[in-house]
């Protein structure tokens, strides 16, 4: 999802790179059965996305194909879905 939001011009390459690195870290933690640390990493990402959005470093709205959306909400929802998947295992 990060790449799609970046491709739409909603976040900069730098922010997308940082979020991708954090996402990779969390996924590596999951792979290594470090679920609690992965959840902590996802929580940190949620805080970071909220902060970036409040500082207008993530667009408040963005459009793709005539559909408007909140990039921060889309990213946060995706991360929460990943977190929910870990909590049900």
C-alpha positions in Angstrom: 0.0 0.0 0.0 2.9 2.4 0.7 4.1 2.2 -2.9 0.6 2.9 -4.2 0.2 5.9 -2.0 3.6 7.2 -3.0 2.9 6.6 -6.7 -0.3 8.7 -6.4 1.9 11.5 -5.1 0.4 11.5 -1.6 3.7 11.0 0.2 7.3 11.7 -0.7 9.9 9.2 -1.6 11.7 9.8 1.7 8.7 9.1 3.8 7.7 6.1 1.7 11.2 4.7 2.1 11.1 5.1 5.9 7.7 3.5 6.2 8.8 0.6 3.9 11.9 0.0 6.1 9.7 0.0 9.2 7.3 -2.4 7.6 10.1 -4.7 6.6 11.4 -4.6 10.1 8.0 -5.6 11.5 7.7 -8.4 8.9 11.1 -9.7 9.8 10.2 -9.7 13.5 7.0 -11.7 12.7 9.1 -14.2 10.7 11.4 -14.6 13.7 8.4 -15.1 16.0 8.9 -11.8 17.8 5.2 -10.9 17.7 5.2 -8.4 20.5 8.1 -6.5 19.0 6.4 -6.5 15.6 3.2 -5.1 17.3 5.3 -2.4 18.9 6.8 -1.5 15.5 3.4 -1.3 13.9 2.2 0.9 16.8 5.2 3.2 16.3 4.3 3.4 12.6 0.7 4.4 13.5 2.1 7.2 15.7 4.5 8.3 13.0 1.8 8.4 10.3 -0.4 10.5 12.6 2.4 12.9 13.3 3.4 13.2 9.7 -0.2 13.8 8.7 -0.7 16.5 11.4 2.4 18.2 10.1 1.1 18.0 6.6 3.9 15.8 5.4 1.3 13.3 4.2 -1.4 14.8 2.1 -4.7 15.2 3.8 -6.5 14.0 0.8 -5.4 12.4 -2.4 -7.1 11.2 -5.6 -6.6 8.3 -7.9 -8.9 7.6 -10.8 -11.3 10.3 -9.6 -11.6 8.8 -6.2 -10.5 10.9 -3.2 -9.1 9.3 0.0 -7.1 10.1 3.1 -3.6 8.5 2.6 -3.0 8.5 6.4 -6.3 6.7 7.0 -5.5 4.1 4.3 -2.0 3.5 5.6 -3.2 3.3 9.2 -6.1 0.9 8.3 -3.6 -1.3 6.4 -1.3 -1.5 9.5 -4.2 -2.1 11.8 -5.1 -5.1 9.6 -1.6 -6.5 9.9 -1.8 -6.1 13.6 -5.2 -7.8 13.9 -3.8 -10.7 11.9 -1.0 -11.1 14.5 -3.4 -10.9 17.4 -5.6 -13.7 16.1 -2.7 -16.2 15.8 
